Amino acid sequence: MSYPDAPQPAPPLPHTSAKLLAEAAGTFLLVFALTGTATFSAFFGIEPSNPLGVGFLGVALALGLAVMIGAYAFGPISGGHFNPAVTLGLAAARRFAWREVPAYIAAQLVGAIAGAAAVLAIASGGPLGYLERTLVDGFASNGYGELSPNLFSLFSVIIVEVVATALFLFVILGVTHARANAGFAPIAIGLTLTVLLLVAIPIDNASLNPARSLATAVFAGTPWLVQLWVFLVFPSLGGLIAGFVYATLFDRETTAPGGPAAVGRLEAAAAQPSNSGAPAASAPVPAAAPGAPVASAPRQAPATSQAPPPVQTPAAAQPSASSTAAPQAPPAAAPAPSPTIHPGTAYGSTPPSGTKR
């Protein structure tokens, strides 16, 4: 028999204020890295053809690395959402409480706007006209039609935002599943975001994050604010679709063979009378073994404390004529009772794999 280990005390949960601060800090890091790289490093200096610029490949890598670092740094505190679409998708997948969604989104918006403001504060100290040119170029804001980097239509932008955000949420839900190796989750999430940005940046500057879109559009001005609704609605829609679909298709689990359901069936079978040739209740009781006490009908207990001497019946005292004529066959041994199988002894001290956590 094995016994389960003593339960370890659960670590204290972070306070709500700590969670919100972690979400704001992580979103600040994300927006600061993205807009800073797009503003200062995508085109090194003033000349766009300068070969020292990292281009949109460097911008995609900067965002992916920032999300990975933020997940390692702030994920243990708040879960590392840094994105309203991620928060909505996790809530739709029943991984996050709906009642906490508004506060998380508010913290993400505050962190995103602060990150964009920090980049603009740095740009204000650049060469003459550097800040103005940054804002006129859109400050890495998202857009469609004339505001798209390659003049893609609204239809194309809607498709890329819904599909890319849904894929991003599928990866997040998969790598943070209870059966996954949680230590590598931030790496997979950051690399996935990098790949998706390589697809979406030429189309609409790659939102996938309503907080990031709002933070840059607020400073870029009216043309970008007019189209902002697209990048608030459709990334959120993609996150919700992914959350509901994942919970429906991939979070359904069954009891493994030999699990609690099987144990219950075995215990019920053990409680039933055996049909393998055991004598019925009405069959004659086999003769007692030599030296065993003879069972008798219940009778009134004597008034004295001394037990009466054992009574020998005539049939037991003297053997019958038939028993002397031919030896009687020894009585058949009674079948051993069926053992009851209990969880924790037959299946070990840990629950079978596949059970719902």
N, C-alpha and C positions, 0 to 999 in steps of 0.2 A: 504494500500500500504506500502511495506517495501522498504527501501533504503539500498544499499550496504554500508558496512563500508568504511571509507576512506582508500585508499591503504597505507600500511606501507612502508617506504623507505627500499630498499633492502640493506643488509650489504655490505660493500665494498669487492670486490673479492681479494683474496690473489695475490700478485705479482708472476710472473712466477718463479723468483728465490726462493721465499719462498716455492712454491710447490715442486721444485726440491730438495731443502734442506730437506723438510719434507719426501720426498720419500727416500732420501739417509739415513736419520736418522732412519726411520722405518725399512728399510731393514737391516741396521746395527744391530738394536736391534734383529731382527729375527735371523740373522746368528750367532750373538754373543751368544744368548740364546741356539740355537740348537747345535752348535759346542762346546760351552763351557760345556753344560751338557753332551754331548757325550764324551768329552775328559776328564773331571774331575770327573764326578759324575756317569756315567753309570756303571763303575767298580771302586769302591772307593779304592784308593791306587793302588798298583801294582798288587796285586793278583786278578784275575777276579772273583774268587769265593767268594770274601768278601761280606757278606750279607748286608752291608751298601750301596751298589750300588743301584741306582734307576732303572737300566736296561733300555730296550727300551721303557717301559711304561712311565718312567720318562722323557725320551727324547721327546716322543710324547706330553706329557702334557706341557713340557717346550716350545715347539714350538707353541702349540695352545694358551697358555697363552700369549706368546710374541706377537703373531699376534693380539689377542684381545686387549692387552694393547696398542700396536702401533696404532690400529684403533681408539681407544678412544683419544689417545694423538695427533696423526698427521692426522687422517682422516678428521677433519674439515678444514685442510689446503689444503691437496693434494688429498683427497679421499681415502687414505690408501690402495694403490695397493700393494707395496712392492714385486712385482712379475711380471716379463715380461709376463707370461702367463695370469695373471689377466688383465693387461693392454690391451693385444691383444683381450682377450675375451670381455671386456667392449667396446672396439672400434667396434668389430664385432656386438655387440648388440645395437649399436647406442647410447650408454651411455657415450661415450668419443670420443673426436675429434682425428681423425687419424693423424692430423698434429702434435699433441703433443706426439705421441707414441715414436718416437726416443729419445727425450729428457728425457722422463720418464724412459725408459729402460736404458739409459746411467747412470742416477742418481742411479737407483737400482743396477747396476753392481758395481759402485763405492762404494756404501754403503755396499754391500755384501762382497767385497774384503777387505774393511777396517775392517769389523767385524771379518772375519776369521784371519786377521793379528793380531788383538788385542788378540785373543785367543792364537795364537802361541807365541806372546810376553810374555804372562803369563806363558805358558808351558815352555818357555826357562829358567825360573827361578826355575824349579822343580828339583827333584832329578836327579842324573847323568843318562843320557840316556833317560830321560822322553820325551823330544822333539823328539829325533830320533825315539823312539818307536811309538809316535803319528803319525809321518809322514809315517813310514813303514806300519802301520796298515791302512793307507788310509785317515786319518783325516776326518772320517765320510763321505767320498766321495761316489758317486753312481757308481754302476757297475753291470755287468751281467756276466754270465759264472763263471770263476774262481774268479772274483772280487765281485760276489754276496755273501751276507752273508750266504745264503743257496744254492748256486750254481744253481740259476734259470737261464733259458735260455733267449736269447734275445727276443724271442717271448713272453714269460711271462712278461718281463719287459716292452715291448711296450704296451701290453694290460693294465697293471696296471697303467702306466703313463697316457695314453690317457683317460681311464675310470675314474680314481681317479681325475685327473685335471678337466675333464668335469663336474663331480659331484660337485666338489668344486666351479666351476663357476656358476653352476645352483643355488646353495645355495646363493652365493653372489648376483646374479641378483634377486633372489626371495626376500631375506630379505632387499634389498635396493630399492625395487620397491616403486613407489609413494603411493601405497595403504598399504604398510607394516608399522609397527611400527619401525621407524628408530632407536630409542633408544636402542633396543635390538639386532640390527644387528651384532655388534662386538662379542657379546656372542655366537650367533649362528655360526658365521664364525669360531671363535676359536675352538669351540667344534667339528665342522665338520672336521676341519683340524686334530684335535687330533684323531678322529675316523679313518680317512683315513690313517694317519701315522701308526696306529696300524696294518693296513692291509699291507702297503707297505714296512715298515722297514725290515721285514725278507726277502723280495724279492730282493730289490735293494737299501736299505738304504733310500728310499722314497725321491724322488726329488720334483715333483709337482711345481718346481720353478727353471727355468734355471739360475737365478742369484745365487741362493744358490749352485747349482751344479758347476758352474764355479768357485766360490770363493774357494771351498775346493779342486777341482781338480788342480787348478793352483799351490797350495803348495804341493799336494800329489805326483806329479811327472808324468812321461811319461805314465805308464800303465793306469792311470785314465784319463789322457788327451786324450788318443786314443779312449776311449769309451765315451768321453764327448758329442759327437754329438747326441747320443741317448737322452740325458737329456736336450739338447737344442731344439731338433726338436719335440719330441712327447708330452711333456707337453704344448708346444706352440700350437701344433695341437689340443690337447684336449680343450684348452681354446678357440680357434677359432671355433671349432665345437659347443661347448656349446653356445657361443655368437650368432652365426647365427641361431641355432635351437631355442634358447629361443626367439629371436626377431621374428621368423616366427610363432611359435606356441603359445606363451604366451603373447606377447605384442600386439596382435590384439584386438582392442576394438570397441564396437558398441555404438551408441547413445541410451541412456536409454529412456524408454517410457516417453513422455511428455517433451523430450529434445528440442533442437533448431529445429530439423526437424519437430517435431509435432507442435510446435508453428507456424512455417511457413505455415503448411497446414491449421491450424485453421484460421490464418489471411487471407489466400486466400479464404477460404470458407465464411468468414464473408463479404468479398468484393463482392461476387456474390449475385444477387437478390434472395430473398427468394421464394420458391415454395410452401409455406404452405397456399395458399389461398389469398395472398395479391393481391390487384387490380393491373392490368396491367397499363402501361402508357397510353394506349388508352381508358381506362374505364372512364366513367363520374366522375368528381370530386364531392365528396359528399358535400351537402349543408353546409355552414358555420354555426358555432354555434352562438346562439343569442349574439349580442354585438361584434362579431369578425369583423374585417374589411373585406370588399369584395375585392377580387383580381380582377383587371381589366387588360386589355391589356396595354402594355407600350405605352406611348404617349409623345409628346414633352413637356419638362419642360416649365412652363410659364415664361414670361419675368420679371414679378414682383416677389418680394420676398414672397408675401402672397400666400398661397396655396388656390386653388379654393374650394368652398364648396362641400361637398360630394354629389354625384349625386345619386338620387333614381330612379331606373328603375321602369317602371310600374309593372313588374312582382313581384318585391320585395315590392313595395308600397302597392299593393292590392292583397289579396289572391284570388286565382282562385276558380271557382265554385266547381271544383273537391275536392279542399282542404277543403272547408266548408262542403261538403257532407260527406266525410269520413276522419277521422284523418290519417295523413300520418305517417308511421313508422319512428322512429328516425334513422338517418344514422348510419351505422356501424363505430366504431372507427378504425382508421388506425392502423395497427400492428406496435409495437415498433421496431425500427431498431435493427438488430443483433449487439451485442457489439463486438468490436474488442479486441482480447486477446493479450496482450503485455508481452514479457518476463520481469520478475522483479516484476510484479504485481500478475499474476495468479500463477506463479511458485516460487515466493520468490526472494530474492536478490542474492542467491548463485546459481551457475550453477548446473544442475542436476547431480547426481552421475553417473559415467561411462563415462563422457566426457573426451576427451584427454587433458591432461594438457600441 
